[in-house]
Amino acid sequence: MRPRSRSTARLALPALLAALLALGLVLSSCEADEPDEAGPDEAGPEEAEADPDEADDPDEAEGPDDAEATAESPTITVYSGRSEELVGPILEGYAAETGVDVEVRYGDSTEMAATILEEGQNSPADLFFGQDAGALGALKGEGRLQDLPEATLDSVDERFADPDGQWVGTSGRARVIAYNTDAVDEGDLPETILDVTDPEWEGRVGWAPTNGSFQAHVTGMRVELGDDVVEEWVAGLDEVGVAYENNTAIVEALGRGEVDVGVTNHYYLYRFLEEDPGFPVENAFFTGEDIGNLVNIAGVGVLDTAEDPEAVFDLVDYLLTEDAQAYFADEVFEFPLVPGVPGEPRLPDIEEIETPDVDLSDLEDLQGTVELLQRAGALP
């Protein structure tokens, strides 16, 4: 049984709401790396023409038990900060397998979290599917998440679940330094993330200051290194770096030779390699347990407005099954978090990555990160 600390710092709701809403505006490209997040297709399959003989057969007609089961089939409403293309198939698979009606609203993670807070106890949301621990932590900080079952939390390593038991990671996403293999030898890469601001990298390093993953990373750096060090680093990166809209744009620029290195998430590279195995970019990690190697999570939390928590817990457990974890590994190129599920063959095991000892539940200070980036000149 994992120990659970019950002390939780709560932010003032108006300030947090304002921060989340402002962050949603600043991060217009936060999810732009992923495909457009249109709502799920409402059109159902064409109905087959009914056979009159079968319609008259009492054995084929819907009986009272079937009608009762249909009427009692639960509906789960998911607010997803992950795109439909990435998580839609796995949610649709759960619905098909269980008969549960899963209704999904897609959007940016910070916007979805802000909407839940704004809706209050009138929110229809049962489950929040966040792209990182920060938005989950913000909801937890306002008391909007329920405790998850111990067995669910024990499915993953304790560093990928909330120490208070209110959210759990579903897949892992590592920060890396990607580099153009025609321009840089791996041995010549910066040893630490702080080194990317050295003068030798002027005009050679790509970054995405408005991107949500970058800002979550900066939040982790603040936890590990303190605001003064991180603000100086951001100001330096603003001077030497080349700013891009998002992670996809960074990797594209690396492939063109426009920049030599870039700080990004690991999985974007593999999308390019799927189309072009000769794409001249590789990922690398910084030396030792550097904060540049932060592994964040995509994860879920059950809202306090969930009318049938047990049904929602079942969906959470489904996302941690071997099949679901294999989907995240094989189709999304993320790290499975359940021990024993093999990852994408080109990726190291997540246990092999030398990561810093950062509690992901501490990445909830979204407002503080935006303000730091503004002071450093990285954001307007």
TASULGI-V413864 format. One record per run of one state. SS is the DSSP state (hx for helix, st for strand, lp for the rest). FROM is the first residue (numbers start at 1). TO is the last residue. Records with the same first field share a line. If there is no record, write none. Layout:
BEGIN
SS->FROM-TO / FROM-TO
END
This chain:
BEGIN
lp->1-12 / 27-51 / 57-63 / 73-74 / 81-83 / 99-100 / 107-108 / 123-126 / 131-132 / 142-144 / 146-149 / 154-155 / 157-157 / 162-167 / 181-185 / 189-192 / 198-198 / 202-204 / 208-211 / 226-226 / 241-241 / 244-246 / 257-260 / 266-267 / 276-280 / 285-290 / 294-294 / 304-308 / 320-321 / 332-334 / 336-337 / 339-349 / 353-359 / 363-365 / 376-380
hx->13-26 / 52-56 / 64-72 / 84-98 / 109-122 / 133-141 / 150-153 / 158-160 / 186-188 / 193-197 / 199-201 / 212-225 / 227-240 / 247-256 / 268-275 / 291-293 / 309-319 / 322-331 / 350-352 / 360-362 / 366-375
st->75-80 / 101-106 / 127-130 / 145-145 / 156-156 / 161-161 / 168-180 / 205-207 / 242-243 / 261-265 / 281-284 / 295-303 / 335-335 / 338-338
END
